[in-house]
Amino acid sequence: MQNNAAKLLAALGNCIESIQAHLATMDDAQLENLLESMPSKSIAGSAEMVMLIHLYRDIENRKRGSKVLPFPARKARPAPAT
């Protein structure tokens, strides 16, 4: 049973990576068109919801210029006293 679950999770991971790679090849207009064609309501955990999350992430990353802070954000260290 665990072996089957591991295989399914690996396949799911491969599919998600393929989606991300495909979205990276699309231009901004194509991403916006795809977003508009997606259903406005989708069930949590569904394929549509996963796709929407990846679409929103890619669009936002492009708007920000891929300047996303690492999580958790590192705090600035105080300058050493001289």
Sine and cosine of phi, psi and omega as CSV:
sin_phi,cos_phi,sin_psi,cos_psi,sin_omega,cos_omega
0.00,0.00,-0.70,0.71,0.02,-1.00
-0.91,0.42,-0.58,0.82,0.02,-1.00
-0.90,0.44,-0.66,0.75,0.03,-1.00
-0.90,0.43,-0.67,0.74,0.01,-1.00
-0.89,0.45,-0.66,0.75,0.01,-1.00
-0.90,0.44,-0.64,0.77,0.03,-1.00
-0.91,0.42,-0.68,0.73,0.01,-1.00
-0.91,0.42,-0.66,0.75,0.03,-1.00
-0.91,0.42,-0.62,0.79,0.05,-1.00
-0.90,0.43,-0.68,0.74,0.03,-1.00
-0.90,0.43,-0.66,0.75,0.03,-1.00
-0.89,0.45,-0.69,0.73,0.05,-1.00
-0.87,0.50,-0.65,0.76,0.04,-1.00
-0.90,0.44,-0.64,0.76,0.02,-1.00
-0.91,0.42,-0.67,0.74,0.00,-1.00
-0.91,0.43,-0.67,0.75,0.05,-1.00
-0.89,0.46,-0.61,0.79,0.04,-1.00
-0.91,0.42,-0.66,0.75,0.04,-1.00
-0.88,0.47,-0.73,0.68,0.00,-1.00
-0.88,0.47,-0.66,0.75,0.01,-1.00
-0.90,0.43,-0.65,0.76,0.01,-1.00
-0.92,0.39,-0.68,0.73,0.02,-1.00
-0.88,0.48,-0.57,0.82,0.00,-1.00
-0.91,0.42,-0.40,0.92,-0.01,-1.00
-1.00,0.07,-0.20,0.98,-0.06,-1.00
-1.00,0.07,0.53,-0.85,0.09,-1.00
-1.00,0.10,0.11,-0.99,-0.10,-1.00
-0.87,0.49,-0.66,0.75,-0.01,-1.00
-0.90,0.44,-0.64,0.77,0.02,-1.00
-0.91,0.42,-0.64,0.77,0.04,-1.00
-0.89,0.45,-0.69,0.72,0.01,-1.00
-0.90,0.44,-0.66,0.75,0.04,-1.00
-0.90,0.44,-0.65,0.76,0.03,-1.00
-0.90,0.43,-0.67,0.75,0.02,-1.00
-0.87,0.49,-0.67,0.74,0.02,-1.00
-0.91,0.41,-0.49,0.87,-0.04,-1.00
-0.99,0.12,-0.20,0.98,-0.01,-1.00
-0.97,0.25,0.46,-0.89,0.02,-1.00
-0.90,0.44,0.58,-0.82,-0.03,-1.00
-0.95,0.31,-0.45,0.89,0.04,-1.00
-0.81,-0.59,0.73,-0.68,0.05,-1.00
-0.63,-0.78,0.43,-0.90,-0.04,-1.00
-0.96,0.27,0.67,-0.74,0.02,-1.00
-0.84,0.54,0.74,-0.67,0.02,-1.00
1.00,0.07,-0.05,1.00,0.00,-1.00
-0.98,0.20,0.24,-0.97,0.03,-1.00
-0.88,0.48,-0.60,0.80,0.02,-1.00
-0.89,0.45,-0.65,0.76,0.00,-1.00
-0.92,0.40,-0.66,0.75,0.03,-1.00
-0.89,0.47,-0.68,0.73,0.01,-1.00
-0.90,0.44,-0.68,0.73,0.03,-1.00
-0.87,0.49,-0.68,0.74,0.01,-1.00
-0.87,0.49,-0.72,0.69,0.01,-1.00
-0.92,0.40,-0.61,0.80,0.06,-1.00
-0.89,0.46,-0.77,0.63,-0.01,-1.00
-0.87,0.50,-0.67,0.74,0.02,-1.00
-0.87,0.49,-0.72,0.70,-0.04,-1.00
-0.91,0.41,-0.67,0.74,0.02,-1.00
-0.89,0.45,-0.72,0.69,-0.01,-1.00
-0.91,0.41,-0.65,0.76,0.04,-1.00
-0.88,0.48,-0.62,0.78,0.02,-1.00
-0.93,0.37,-0.62,0.79,0.03,-1.00
-0.90,0.43,-0.61,0.79,-0.02,-1.00
-0.99,0.12,-0.16,0.99,-0.06,-1.00
0.97,0.26,0.49,0.87,-0.01,-1.00
0.86,0.51,0.45,0.89,0.05,-1.00
-1.00,-0.10,0.96,0.29,-0.03,-1.00
-0.98,-0.20,0.75,-0.66,0.01,-1.00
-0.95,0.31,0.58,-0.82,0.07,-1.00
-0.92,0.39,0.48,-0.88,0.01,-1.00
-0.95,-0.33,0.76,-0.64,-0.16,0.99
-0.96,0.28,0.45,-0.89,-0.01,-1.00
-0.90,0.44,0.68,-0.73,0.01,-1.00
-0.98,0.21,0.65,-0.76,0.04,-1.00
-1.00,0.10,0.59,-0.81,0.04,-1.00
-0.93,0.37,0.68,-0.73,0.04,-1.00
-0.99,0.11,0.61,-0.80,0.05,-1.00
-0.92,0.38,0.53,-0.85,0.01,-1.00
-0.92,0.38,0.63,-0.78,-0.01,-1.00
-0.92,0.40,0.62,-0.78,0.02,-1.00
-0.95,0.31,0.64,-0.76,0.01,-1.00
-0.92,-0.39,0.00,0.00,0.00,0.00
